[in-house]
Amino acid sequence: MKLIPDRHGYESAFDALAMQVQEDLNVISVGDDGSNWLSAIHVCSPSTWRPEEKVGKDFIGIHSPVPTSEAMLRASKGIVNAMVHKGPYVRFNWGLTTRPEPNHHPDEPRGKPVKTIAQGTETYMWVERQIVWGRPAVNAALFTIRILFTPLRELRADAARRAQFLASLASMAPEVREYKGLDDCYDEVVAFMQA
């Protein structure tokens, strides 16, 4: 279905609402039979994922590509129920980039590889701040995402943040390193943070 812009240039009321806030908006709906799906999406700043591939999918379909997520996927029914009927919830996801621009759609150029950190390329940690707001009256949840960037050199300069980041790196399973694009540069990133 093609949406026709209104006289203000918005394609729908949801588009008009989403254009008024900095966060990207996603709506998870739950049917009377307990099924769930991503029913609405307005994403301007995807961080290495394709929004067009997620709309209409259920919680498991959205998150199944994430490595080491088996326990979360097994608990998906309870998680979705909590998203709708409890909360709000705040969580964070992160990665590294050499391009401090919000749009990191996989089909867009993504800057220089992170492994060039050793040659002095400015590298940034991007963080997704995700907030889930339950809307039990309509059997749905609003999921917002906002992208923030911090130069890696700033993290290194702060002893507490540096220690936290190094602990996070040390705890990563190899498949998570690969998923985050760190498999080729992991040792260089650790060395940079320890310098």
C-alpha positions in Angstrom: 0.0 0.0 0.0 1.4 3.4 -1.0 0.7 6.2 1.5 -0.2 9.6 0.0 1.3 12.6 1.8 -1.2 15.1 3.3 -1.0 18.8 2.7 1.8 19.1 5.3 3.9 16.4 3.6 3.2 13.7 6.2 2.1 10.2 5.0 0.0 9.4 8.1 -0.8 10.6 11.6 2.0 8.2 12.8 4.5 9.8 10.4 3.4 13.3 11.6 3.9 12.3 15.3 7.2 10.6 14.7 8.6 13.6 12.9 8.1 15.7 16.1 10.5 13.7 18.2 14.2 12.8 18.0 13.6 9.1 18.8 12.7 6.4 16.3 9.4 4.8 17.0 8.3 1.2 16.8 4.9 -0.3 17.9 4.6 -3.9 19.0 1.0 -5.2 18.8 -0.4 -8.3 20.5 -3.5 -10.1 19.1 -6.3 -11.8 21.1 -4.6 -15.1 20.4 -1.3 -13.9 22.0 0.5 -13.5 18.7 2.7 -10.4 18.4 4.1 -8.4 15.5 5.9 -5.1 14.8 2.8 -3.2 13.6 4.3 0.3 13.0 7.8 1.5 12.4 9.3 5.0 11.8 13.1 4.7 11.8 15.5 7.3 10.5 18.6 6.1 12.3 19.0 2.3 12.1 22.2 1.0 13.6 23.3 -1.7 11.2 19.8 -3.3 10.8 17.2 -3.0 8.0 13.9 -1.6 9.3 12.1 -2.7 6.1 12.9 -6.3 7.0 11.5 -6.1 10.5 8.0 -4.7 10.1 5.3 -7.4 10.4 7.7 -9.8 12.2 7.1 -11.1 15.7 9.6 -10.7 18.6 11.4 -14.0 17.7 11.7 -13.1 14.0 13.1 -9.6 14.9 15.7 -10.9 17.4 16.7 -14.3 16.0 19.7 -12.9 14.2 21.2 -11.7 17.5 23.9 -14.2 18.7 23.6 -15.7 22.2 19.9 -14.7 22.4 18.5 -18.2 22.9 17.3 -17.5 26.5 15.6 -14.3 25.5 13.9 -16.0 22.5 12.6 -18.8 24.8 11.1 -16.1 27.1 9.7 -14.0 24.3 6.0 -14.5 25.2 6.7 -13.3 28.8 8.9 -10.4 27.5 6.2 -9.2 25.1 3.6 -9.4 27.9 5.8 -7.3 30.2 6.4 -4.8 27.4 2.7 -4.3 27.0 1.5 -4.5 30.7 4.5 -3.3 32.7 7.3 -0.8 32.5 8.5 1.5 31.2 11.8 -0.3 30.6 15.1 1.3 29.5 18.0 -0.7 28.0 21.1 0.1 26.0 22.8 -1.5 23.0 26.2 -0.3 21.6 28.7 -0.7 18.8 31.7 1.1 17.4 31.9 3.2 14.3 34.2 5.7 12.5 31.2 7.6 11.2 29.3 9.6 13.9 26.1 9.9 11.9 22.9 8.4 13.1 21.9 6.5 9.9 23.9 3.2 9.9 21.6 1.3 7.5 23.6 -1.6 6.2 23.1 -0.5 2.6 24.7 2.9 3.3 28.4 3.5 3.3 29.7 2.9 6.8 32.9 4.8 6.9 36.4 3.3 7.4 36.6 0.0 9.2 37.0 0.2 13.0 40.3 -1.6 12.7 41.9 1.6 11.4 41.8 2.9 15.0 45.5 2.1 15.3 46.3 4.5 12.5 44.6 7.4 14.4 41.1 7.3 12.8 38.6 8.8 15.2 36.4 6.0 16.5 33.1 6.4 18.3 30.9 4.3 20.5 27.3 4.6 19.4 24.7 3.7 22.0 21.1 3.0 21.4 19.0 4.1 24.3 15.8 2.0 24.0 12.7 2.7 26.0 9.6 0.5 26.0 6.3 2.1 27.0 3.4 -0.3 27.6 0.0 0.6 26.2 -2.3 -2.1 27.7 -5.5 -0.3 26.7 -4.6 -1.1 23.1 -2.6 -4.3 23.7 0.6 -2.8 22.4 3.9 -1.3 23.4 5.7 1.8 22.0 9.4 1.1 21.6 11.6 4.2 21.1 15.3 4.3 20.1 17.7 7.2 20.3 21.3 7.1 19.0 24.1 8.8 21.0 27.8 9.0 20.1 30.9 9.3 22.3 34.5 9.4 21.0 36.4 6.3 22.2 39.2 8.6 23.3 36.8 10.2 25.8 35.9 6.8 27.2 39.6 6.0 27.5 40.2 9.2 29.4 37.6 8.3 32.1 39.0 5.5 34.3 35.5 4.2 35.4 34.0 4.2 31.9 37.2 2.7 30.5 37.1 -0.1 33.0 33.4 -0.8 32.3 34.0 -0.8 28.6 37.0 -3.2 28.9 35.0 -5.5 31.1 32.2 -5.5 28.5 34.7 -6.4 25.7 36.3 -9.2 27.8 32.9 -10.7 28.5 32.0 -11.0 24.8 31.5 -14.3 23.1 33.3 -14.6 19.8 30.0 -14.7 17.9 29.0 -11.4 19.5 32.3 -9.8 18.5 31.6 -10.9 14.9 28.0 -9.6 15.1 29.2 -6.2 16.3 31.9 -6.1 13.6 34.8 -6.3 16.1 36.1 -9.7 15.1 39.0 -8.2 12.9 39.8 -5.3 15.3 39.1 -6.6 18.8 42.8 -6.7 19.9 43.4 -3.2 18.5 40.4 -1.8 20.3 41.5 -3.4 23.6 45.1 -2.1 23.1 43.8 1.4 22.4 41.7 1.4 25.5 44.6 0.1 27.7 47.1 2.6 26.3 
